[in-house]
Amino acid sequence: MATVLLTAFVLLVGLQIRAWNGSVSADGISYMELGRQYARGDLSALANGYWSPFYPVLLGIAFRMAHLPAVDLSGSVITAELRAVLGVNVAIAVLATILYARLLLQLDGNDDDDTSNGLRVARFAAAGSLWVWWVVRFSLVTTTTPDLLLAACLVATTTELAIALARPSKWGALRLGIALAIGFWTKAVFFLVIPVSAGAYLLLVGRTTARRHAPFLILTAAVLSAPLVLVQSVSQGRFSFGETGRLNYGWYVNGDPRGTLVAESRAESRERRGRPGIVRLDAAPGVLLYAGESNVSFPYWYDPSRYETPVRPGLSFVHQWHTLKANVRWFRVVGGAFAMLCLLAFVISSRRRHPSGAHLLAGVPALTLIALHALTHPEGRLAGSAIVCSLAMVVFWTGRQRATPQRRAIALAEAGVLCLIPLLIAFRLGFQASLREQRANAGPEHDLARAGVAPGSRIGLLASPYGHYWAHELGLHISVAGEPAKGGPLSRELLARIAEESCDRGVPLEAILWRKTREASAMDAKELAGGWLVWRPAQSCATRSAVRVRSAGLLSVTRSQTPIAISAAAAPNAAVGRSRNMTSDAAVAMNGAMENEAPVRAAPMWRSARTNSTRLAP
C-alpha cells in the first residue's frame, strides 16, 4: 500500500508541475529572499521574527548549488530560481509522503486485530487518499512554503508516539526530540507542540520508563531549540521564540491593521539610516513609505515584526468567539464530510472492540496544531496536515477485542464506510484547478528594464505591494505603496508630489507604477506588460539633493552678508526672491530652508523647474 500511495502521489505532483504557471505568493517571495541571504552566507536572517529559518536554509543551499544570477531577465516563465525551489519542494514532499506511509504502517502494526485483509486495505486507502487530497488541494509542491516540511515533522512526531505505544526506547525518545526541534525551526508555532508532545510521550511509556527516557527527549529538544530562541530573544529585546503568533493573532483575531504608522517630519525620515518604519505621505493620504531593509523587494513583508510595536495583542472574548465560529465553519466545509465518514467508521469499529485511550495520546500533537489554528488562522495549507494526521489516527484506532458473533459483519460495514473516502476524494480532485494547466501571466519586468529602471532601484506602487515576483526578479525595492485616499484620476502633479516627498524623506524613487484599470488624467506614462503603467520623474533625486545642498550653502553666505532678519511676516516675500540682496538661487534656497522654519510653504525648486513632459528611454 505504501508503494501505491507513493505512485499516486508522484503522478498527481507531476500534474501539478505541468499545470503551474510560475505564480509566486507574497510569502514565497519572502522565503526566497531569505534563501538568497543564506546562500550568500548571511546568517543575520536568523533574527527574522516572522519567517522561521529552516526552510529558507534549504532554499539557500539549493540556490548556492544552482549558482543563480542576481537578476533574472531570461524571459522564462519558470525561472532558474523557481526551478531550484521546485526541486526542494518535490524532495520535501517525497520525504513527507514516505514518513506518512511509515506512520500508517506503524499504526497498522500496533493493531492486533485478526480481521480480514480487506479492512486493512480499506484503512490504508482511506488514510492515504486523505494525504493526497491535502497535498493536491492545499499544500501544492509549486507553492513556496514550508508547510510540507512542517507536515513531515508532525508525521515523524506522531510516528514516534505511536512507536512508544508498543515498544518505547531511548533512541525513540531521541528521535522524537529531534523531530520536535526541527519542527520548531520550521515554524514557530511548533514550539508550543514541544511540551505537549513531551508530556504525551512520558504518559505513554509509564513512570518507570519515563525517568530513563526523559533526559534524552527533553535535553535533545531543548539543546537543538535553544540557539533559535536565543537569537530571537536578543533581536526582539525580550524572551521570544518568534513573533508569528503574536502578529497573526492581532491581524486575524483582533482585526488590527498591518503596520504601525510613524508620524515624523521629513528631516526625521532622512535620519532613519535604514531603521524600519512606515510613514504616511503628506502628499497623498493612503500612500505609505516603507523605510529600512533596502535589499529586499518589499521591506515590510520581509519581516513584519520590525515594523510592528512589540506589545501583546489584546484578548477579546467577542473577537475570539467570532474567529472560532468562522474557523469551525471553514473546517466543516473543507473536511467535514471526511471527518464524518472517519467518525462513522470509528463508531462501527467500537462495536467489536474497546477503543484504547492511550491511542489518543499519540494524536495529541496534531490536535494541538488544529486547536492553535482554529483559534487564529485555519488556512488549509497550515492546518491540513494536522487534520489528515488526526483522521488517520481515527481510522487506525486500536483497542481490545469484544466477544461478539457479528465481528465480520461489523468489519465489512466499517470497510464499506472507509471506501467512500477515496471515492469522494477522487470525485473532488476531478474538479481541482491545480491539476489543470493555467495560463502564465505576463509581468512588466522586461518593459521596465527597457524603460531604464535599473536593478536595485526603489519604486513606488499605487496598488497592493504584496506578491510582485517581477520586482524580486529585477532586484527592485517597493519603498512606497498604497492607494491614494482621495478619489479621482491620477495626475502628473500627484505623482510629482509623491516623488518629491519620498526624495525629501531620503528614499529616492526611480519610477511609480499603477494598474491600467485605474483612471488617469493626461500624462506621459509608458504602458507595460501585465496591465501596468509607469511614470518616471524628470529630475533624479540626487540632482535635487545637490541643488538643495548648494542652495543651502548659498543661503548661509547671503545671510552673513545681509544684516536683515527675516521674520515670519516677511517669509513670503523672501520665498519668492523679492529681496534685492539675494539672487534667484538664494531665494529658492531660502524657500527650502524655511520649510522647517516658518509656517509658510512654497513649492520647491525642482517642481517648478521640471519639464512638462516625461521622456522614457526607448
NORCOR-V891605 format. One record per residue. RES is the residue in three letters. BURIAL is + if it has 9 or more other C-alpha atoms within 8 Angstrom, else -. Layout:
res->(RES RES)
burial->(BURIAL BURIAL)
//
This chain:
res->(MET ALA THR VAL LEU LEU THR ALA PHE VAL LEU LEU VAL GLY LEU GLN ILE ARG ALA TRP ASN GLY SER VAL SER ALA ASP GLY ILE SER TYR MET GLU LEU GLY ARG GLN TYR ALA ARG GLY ASP LEU SER ALA LEU ALA ASN GLY TYR TRP SER PRO PHE TYR PRO VAL LEU LEU GLY ILE ALA PHE ARG MET ALA HIS LEU PRO ALA VAL ASP LEU SER GLY SER VAL ILE THR ALA GLU LEU ARG ALA VAL LEU GLY VAL ASN VAL ALA ILE ALA VAL LEU ALA THR ILE LEU TYR ALA ARG LEU LEU LEU GLN LEU ASP GLY ASN ASP ASP ASP ASP THR SER ASN GLY LEU ARG VAL ALA ARG PHE ALA ALA ALA GLY SER LEU TRP VAL TRP TRP VAL VAL ARG PHE SER LEU VAL THR THR THR THR PRO ASP LEU LEU LEU ALA ALA CYS LEU VAL ALA THR THR THR GLU LEU ALA ILE ALA LEU ALA ARG PRO SER LYS TRP GLY ALA LEU ARG LEU GLY ILE ALA LEU ALA ILE GLY PHE TRP THR LYS ALA VAL PHE PHE LEU VAL ILE PRO VAL SER ALA GLY ALA TYR LEU LEU LEU VAL GLY ARG THR THR ALA ARG ARG HIS ALA PRO PHE LEU ILE LEU THR ALA ALA VAL LEU SER ALA PRO LEU VAL LEU VAL GLN SER VAL SER GLN GLY ARG PHE SER PHE GLY GLU THR GLY ARG LEU ASN TYR GLY TRP TYR VAL ASN GLY ASP PRO ARG GLY THR LEU VAL ALA GLU SER ARG ALA GLU SER ARG GLU ARG ARG GLY ARG PRO GLY ILE VAL ARG LEU ASP ALA ALA PRO GLY VAL LEU LEU TYR ALA GLY GLU SER ASN VAL SER PHE PRO TYR TRP TYR ASP PRO SER ARG TYR GLU THR PRO VAL ARG PRO GLY LEU SER PHE VAL HIS GLN TRP HIS THR LEU LYS ALA ASN VAL ARG TRP PHE ARG VAL VAL GLY GLY ALA PHE ALA MET LEU CYS LEU LEU ALA PHE VAL ILE SER SER ARG ARG ARG HIS PRO SER GLY ALA HIS LEU LEU ALA GLY VAL PRO ALA LEU THR LEU ILE ALA LEU HIS ALA LEU THR HIS PRO GLU GLY ARG LEU ALA GLY SER ALA ILE VAL CYS SER LEU ALA MET VAL VAL PHE TRP THR GLY ARG GLN ARG ALA THR PRO GLN ARG ARG ALA ILE ALA LEU ALA GLU ALA GLY VAL LEU CYS LEU ILE PRO LEU LEU ILE ALA PHE ARG LEU GLY PHE GLN ALA SER LEU ARG GLU GLN ARG ALA ASN ALA GLY PRO GLU HIS ASP LEU ALA ARG ALA GLY VAL ALA PRO GLY SER ARG ILE GLY LEU LEU ALA SER PRO TYR GLY HIS TYR TRP ALA HIS GLU LEU GLY LEU HIS ILE SER VAL ALA GLY GLU PRO ALA LYS GLY GLY PRO LEU SER ARG GLU LEU LEU ALA ARG ILE ALA GLU GLU SER CYS ASP ARG GLY VAL PRO LEU GLU ALA ILE LEU TRP ARG LYS THR ARG GLU ALA SER ALA MET ASP ALA LYS GLU LEU ALA GLY GLY TRP LEU VAL TRP ARG PRO ALA GLN SER CYS ALA THR ARG SER ALA VAL ARG VAL ARG SER ALA GLY LEU LEU SER VAL THR ARG SER GLN THR PRO ILE ALA ILE SER ALA ALA ALA ALA PRO ASN ALA ALA VAL GLY ARG SER ARG ASN MET THR SER ASP ALA ALA VAL ALA MET ASN GLY ALA MET GLU ASN GLU ALA PRO VAL ARG ALA ALA PRO MET TRP ARG SER ALA ARG THR ASN SER THR ARG LEU ALA PRO)
burial->(- - - - + + - + + - - + + - + + + - + + + - - + + + + + + + + + + + + + + + + - - - - - + + - + + + + + + + + + + + + + + + + + - - - - - - - + - - - - - + + - + + + + + + - + + + - + + + + + + + + + + + + + - + + + - + + - - - - - - - + + + + + + + + + + + + + + + + + + + + + + + + + + + + + + + + + + + + + + + + + + + + + + + - - + - + - + + + + + + + + + + + + + + + + + + + + - + + - + + + - + + + + + + - - - + + - - + + + + + + + + + + - + + - - + + - + + + + - + - - + + + + + + + + + + + + + + + + - - - - + + - - - - - + - + + + - + - - - + + + + + + - - + + + + + + + + + + + - + + + + + + + + + + + + + - - - - + - - - - - + + - - + + - - + + - + + + - - - + + - + - + + + + + + - + + + + + + + + + - - + + + + + + + + + + + + - - + + + + + + - - + + + + + + + + + + + + + + + + + + + - - - - - - - - - - + + + + + + + + + + + + + - - + - - - + - - + - + + + + - - - - - - + + + + + + + + - + - + + + + + + + + + - + - + + + + + + + + + + + + + + + + + + - - - - - + + + - + + + + + + + + + + + + - + + + + + + + + + + - - - - - - - - + - + + + - + + + + + + + + - + + - - + - - - + - - + + - + + - - + + - - - - - - - - - - - + - + + + + + + - - - + - - + + + + + + + + + + + - - + - - - - - + - - + - - - - - - + - - - -)
//
